[in-house]
């Protein structure tokens, strides 16, 4: 079977590791009471489920989804509790070692485990966790983003608001926007067609401009195709529809790494006539960052990949 270049990031990975290593030294710093940084005073966070009052500085935070975890780590905080996308997977490896208890699956958090950690703040997503919001709010102040993955900056900003650091997150996003523009220019992205593919056990997905990785590449100037995307800005396709992978360049992920466990072996065995394959512009990238690592740190690694492969 054909093999494809597989890229590993260095620059942004080192940044993430450095942030994690500093967490113990920068647990929670004081600041002004203007909504931009934490203080000993209470503050109110407006979020997807309403308004939540948070007293003082949160120190024991439970995070129920990966976009919020990326944001929390980017802001220099270590949670006491996290979920995992599937049993045994742990937290996204690109974030380094997260010294936190696992409190069930992202899709099904364990209420008892969360309560046993005695958190003073819980952060999750309405689209995933709306049904357990009242239970969680009975344990600790709980803040939910509206979405997860789609419109990822909303999750980053809600997380920042929950810990009183909106200005800090705005600065991180501004820096990211500047780098997106820079890399987009360097790789001559404007108007070039590109496909983002994720192989699944029974089908494959094309990722649209409102997905996490899709939004980064669209902002750079790449065209991800004019099609009818579903509510998550994706297209779910069976292997025989491989010809809908129309980009001049293809980035793909294969969760778990085994081509025979997904449709990767089937699709890559069929797609030899695609223009990107002919031009040797097909690149395998890490699922943990392009699909799971949703946030400013994950975005930095996506940019590393694009810069390395196309620059």
C-alpha positions in Angstrom: 0.0 0.0 0.0 1.1 3.5 -0.7 2.7 5.4 2.2 2.4 9.1 2.8 4.5 11.7 4.5 3.6 11.9 8.2 4.4 15.1 9.9 5.4 15.8 13.5 5.5 19.3 14.9 8.4 20.7 17.0 7.9 24.4 17.5 4.3 24.4 18.8 4.8 21.1 20.6 7.7 22.7 22.6 5.4 25.7 23.4 2.7 23.4 24.8 5.2 21.4 26.8 6.7 24.6 28.2 3.2 25.9 29.2 2.4 22.6 31.0 5.8 22.6 32.8 5.1 26.1 34.1 1.6 25.4 35.5 2.8 24.4 38.9 4.6 27.8 39.2 1.7 29.9 37.8 -1.3 28.1 39.2 -3.6 31.2 39.5 -2.3 34.7 39.7 -4.3 37.7 41.0 -5.4 40.6 38.9 -7.8 43.4 38.3 -11.6 43.0 38.7 -12.4 44.2 35.1 -13.5 40.8 33.7 -10.1 40.4 32.0 -8.3 38.6 34.8 -9.0 36.9 38.1 -9.3 38.5 41.5 -10.6 37.6 44.9 -13.9 39.2 44.1 -16.9 37.5 42.5 -17.6 37.8 38.8 -20.5 36.8 36.5 -20.0 34.7 33.4 -22.7 34.8 30.7 -22.7 31.5 28.8 -24.8 29.1 26.8 -26.9 28.1 29.8 -27.4 31.6 31.4 -25.4 33.5 34.0 -23.1 31.9 36.6 -21.5 33.7 39.5 -18.0 32.6 40.4 -16.5 33.5 43.7 -12.9 34.4 43.9 -10.2 32.5 42.0 -11.1 29.0 40.7 -8.3 26.5 41.7 -10.0 23.1 41.3 -11.3 23.1 37.7 -12.9 20.1 36.0 -12.9 20.3 32.2 -15.3 18.1 30.2 -14.2 18.6 26.6 -10.9 19.0 24.7 -11.4 22.6 23.3 -11.8 23.9 26.8 -8.8 21.9 28.0 -6.6 23.4 25.2 -7.8 26.9 26.2 -7.1 26.3 29.9 -3.6 24.9 29.3 -2.9 27.8 26.9 -3.8 30.2 29.8 -1.5 28.4 32.2 -3.9 26.4 34.3 -3.9 22.7 35.3 -7.3 21.1 35.8 -8.0 18.6 38.6 -10.4 16.6 36.4 -10.7 15.8 32.7 -12.7 13.5 30.4 -11.3 11.4 27.6 -12.7 10.9 24.1 -12.8 7.1 24.4 -11.8 4.8 27.2 -8.0 4.6 27.8 -7.1 7.4 25.4 -6.3 10.0 28.1 -5.8 13.6 27.2 -4.5 14.8 23.8 -0.7 14.0 23.9 0.3 17.3 22.3 -0.6 19.0 25.5 2.1 17.1 27.4 1.4 15.4 30.8 -1.8 16.6 32.4 -1.8 15.7 36.1 -5.5 15.3 36.5 -8.1 12.6 37.4 -10.2 11.1 34.6 -13.9 11.6 35.2 -15.4 9.5 32.5 -15.9 10.0 28.8 -16.4 13.3 27.1 -19.8 12.1 25.8 -20.7 10.7 29.3 -19.0 12.3 32.3 -19.1 10.5 35.6 -21.1 12.8 38.0 -19.9 11.0 41.1 -16.2 11.2 40.1 -16.6 14.9 39.4 -18.3 15.5 42.8 -15.5 13.5 44.6 -13.0 16.0 43.3 -14.8 18.9 45.1 -14.3 21.3 42.1 -14.9 25.0 42.4 -15.5 25.3 38.6 -16.8 23.0 35.9 -16.5 23.8 32.2 -18.3 21.9 29.4 -20.4 22.3 26.2 -24.1 22.6 25.9 -24.1 20.6 22.7 -22.6 17.6 24.6 -23.6 18.1 28.3 -26.9 20.0 28.4 -28.8 17.1 30.0 -26.5 17.0 33.1 -26.1 20.8 33.6 -28.4 21.0 36.6 -26.6 18.1 38.3 -23.2 19.7 37.6 -24.4 23.1 38.8 -25.3 21.4 42.1 -21.7 20.5 42.6 -19.9 23.7 41.6 -20.4 26.8 39.4 -20.7 25.4 35.9 -20.0 27.3 32.6 -20.9 25.9 29.2 -20.0 26.9 25.7 -22.7 26.5 23.0 -20.7 24.3 20.7 -17.7 21.9 20.6 -15.2 22.1 17.8 -17.4 24.0 15.4 -16.8 27.8 16.1 -13.8 26.8 18.3 -13.0 30.3 19.3 -16.3 30.4 21.2 -15.1 27.6 23.4 -11.8 29.3 24.0 -13.4 32.6 24.9 -15.9 31.0 27.2 -13.1 29.1 29.0 -11.2 32.3 29.4 -14.2 34.1 30.8 -14.8 31.3 33.3 -11.3 31.8 34.7 -11.5 35.6 34.4 -8.9 35.9 31.6 -10.7 37.2 28.6 -8.1 39.7 27.7 -5.3 37.1 27.8 -7.2 34.8 25.4 -8.0 37.7 23.1 -4.2 38.3 22.9 -3.5 34.6 22.2 -6.1 34.6 19.4 -4.7 37.9 17.9 -1.2 36.3 17.8 -2.6 33.2 16.2 -4.5 35.3 13.5 -1.3 37.0 12.7 0.6 33.7 12.2 -2.3 32.3 10.1 -2.0 35.2 7.7 1.8 34.9 7.6 1.8 31.2 6.9 -1.0 31.6 4.4 1.1 34.1 2.5 4.2 31.9 2.7 2.5 28.9 1.2 0.5 30.9 -1.4 -2.8 29.6 0.0 -5.2 32.1 -1.5 -7.7 30.5 -3.8 -6.0 27.1 -3.9 -8.3 24.1 -3.4 -7.6 21.7 -0.5 -9.3 18.7 1.1 -9.2 17.7 4.7 -10.1 14.0 5.1 -10.6 11.9 8.2 -10.9 8.1 7.7 -13.5 6.4 9.9 -14.4 2.7 10.4 -17.2 2.7 7.8 -16.9 5.9 5.9 -14.7 9.0 5.6 -15.3 12.6 6.4 -14.6 15.8 4.5 -14.1 18.8 6.8 -15.6 22.1 5.9 -14.7 25.7 6.7 -16.5 25.8 10.0 -14.7 22.8 11.5 -11.6 23.5 13.7 -8.9 22.5 11.2 -11.1 23.7 8.3 -11.5 27.2 9.8 -7.7 27.5 10.2 -7.0 26.6 6.6 -9.9 28.6 5.2 -8.6 31.7 7.1 -5.2 31.1 5.4 -7.0 31.4 2.1 -7.5 27.8 1.0 -10.8 26.8 -0.7 -12.3 23.7 0.9 -15.0 23.3 -1.7 -18.4 24.6 -2.4 -20.8 21.9 -1.2 -23.7 21.3 1.2 -22.0 20.7 4.6 -23.9 19.2 7.5 -24.6 21.1 10.8 -21.1 20.3 11.9 -19.6 21.6 8.6 -18.7 18.1 7.6 -19.6 15.6 4.8 -20.0 11.9 5.7 -19.2 9.9 2.6 -18.9 6.2 1.7 -15.6 4.9 0.2 -16.9 4.7 -3.3 -17.5 8.5 -3.3 -13.7 9.1 -3.0 -13.8 11.3 -6.2 -15.4 14.0 -4.0 -12.0 14.5 -2.5 -11.3 17.2 -5.1 -8.6 19.4 -3.5 -5.2 20.1 -5.2 -3.7 19.2 -1.8 -5.0 16.6 0.6 -4.4 16.4 4.3 -5.7 13.3 6.0 -5.9 11.7 9.4 -6.4 8.0 10.3 -7.3 7.6 14.0 -5.5 4.8 15.6 -3.0 4.5 12.8 -4.2 1.1 11.3 -5.3 1.6 7.7 -7.3 -1.7 7.7 -9.3 -0.6 10.8 -10.8 2.3 8.8 -11.7 3.1 5.2 -8.2 4.4 4.6 -6.9 1.2 2.9 -10.0 1.1 0.6 -10.0 4.7 -0.4 -6.3 5.1 -0.9 -6.5 1.9 -3.1 -9.0 3.7 -5.3 -7.9 7.3 -5.5 -4.8 6.9 -7.7 -6.3 9.1 -10.4 -7.1 12.1 -8.1 -5.0 15.2 -9.1 -3.5 15.6 -5.6 -2.3 12.0 -5.6 -0.8 12.4 -9.1 1.0 15.6 -7.9 2.3 13.9 -4.8 0.5 16.4 -2.6 -1.1 14.0 -0.1 0.0 14.3 3.6 -0.9 12.3 6.7 -1.2 14.5 9.8 -1.9 13.8 13.5 -5.5 13.2 14.4 -4.8 14.4 17.9 -4.2 17.9 16.7 -6.2 18.4 13.5 -9.4 16.8 14.9 -9.1 16.5 18.7 -6.6 19.3 19.6 -9.0 22.1 19.3 -7.7 25.5 20.4 -4.9 27.9 20.1 -2.2 25.3 20.9 -3.6 22.8 18.5 -4.0 25.5 15.9 -0.3 26.3 16.2 0.5 22.7 15.4 -1.8 22.7 12.4 0.1 25.7 11.1 3.4 23.9 11.8 2.2 21.0 9.6 1.1 23.3 6.7 4.3 25.3 6.9 6.5 22.2 6.9 4.7 20.4 4.1 3.8 23.3 1.7 6.3 26.0 2.6 
